[in-house]
């Protein structure tokens, strides 16, 4: 969940989280525009367990990216955020890239990122 040019941008993860627990949407909205109070103190930062999970996730992602490159696949990396990144992703898809790393998918108020998009042999629009 982000605000871009005053618009609320949602991801598939935001929807999944809301279905599991609608209150988390309230917390995410508060996080976008934090107003510290006694009822909602601001966290000081991630704890050690969260930092470890994040580091392990990045390690796994880098290893998978390396494996794809070692297999000789063409990897296109998308940099940036929002409409520009979504446009770059479409260009890479239409060019037939084997792998698109950090692909940005957008439609209306929905925006999401895929760590990896792998080309399939079935053509699409």
N, C-alpha and C positions, 0 to 999 in steps of 0.2 A: 504494500500500500504506500503510495507516494502522492505528492501534489506536484504537478507540472503545470506551470503557467496558470495557477489557480484552480486547475481541474484535478479532481480525485481520480487517480489511476489505480486500478485493481488488477490483481493477478489471480491465476487459478488457485494458488496457495491461499490467498485471502478468502476465496469462496470455500475451500475445503476446511480452513480453520473456523469459519463462521458456522458451517453445518455442524461441526463437532462441538463448538461452544460459542454461541452468539456473543457472550460477554467479551471474548477475545477481540472482537471487532471494535467494541467500545474502547478497550485498552489500546488497540492499534491507532484509533483515531486520536486518543489523548496523546499518544507518543508523537503524532504528527505535529501537534500544537500543544506542547507541554506547558502546563501551568501548575507548578509545584504547590501542593497543599499538604496539610497534615494527613489528609485521607489518602493522598496519592504521592508519597515521597518518590523522588527520582532515584533510580538505581545508580550506584557509583561506577558500574561497568560490569563486564562479563566475569564470571567466576572461573576458577582454574579448570573445572570439568568442561565448561562450555568452550574454553580456549583449546583444550585438548581435542574435543570432538571437531572443532573447526580446523585445527591443524591436520588431523588425520584425514578429513575430507579433502583438503587441498592436496595433501600428499597422494591420495588415491586418484584424484583428478589429473594431476601432473603425470603420474605413472601411466594412466590410460591414454592420455594425449601422446606421450612418448611412444607407447605401443602402436598407436594408429600411424604415427609418422614412420616408425621402424618397418611397418608393413608396406610402406610406399604409398600410402594414401595422401592425396592432396588435401591439406588442411587450410581452410580460410578462417582467420580469426577476426571476429567483429569487435571493434572498439567503440566505446561511447554508450549513450543512453537515448532512449526514446525514438522519435520518428526517424532520425538519421540512422541509427543502428538497425531499425526495422527495414529501412530501405536498402541498406547494405546487405542484410540477410537475404532479402528477395533477389537482389542482383546475384549473390553467390549461389542461391538455389537455382535460378534460371540458367546460370552458367554451368551447372552440373557438378559443383564441387563435391568431392567425395565426403568430406567432413566439414561441417561449419561449427566452429568452437565459439561459445558464448553468443549463440544466435538470439536475436530479439524478435519476438512475435507480438504484433499489435493489431488490435481491431477495436475501434471506438474508444471506450473508457477502459478496455482491458489491455494489459501489457504483461508479458512474461518473458523469461529468459530460459533457454535450454542450454545446459552445459555443452551438449553435443547433439547435432543433427547429422544423421548418417544417410547418405543418398540411397534410394531404392531404385530398382529397375523399372518400376511402374511410373510412367509419366503423370504429372499432375499440373494443375494450373498454378 
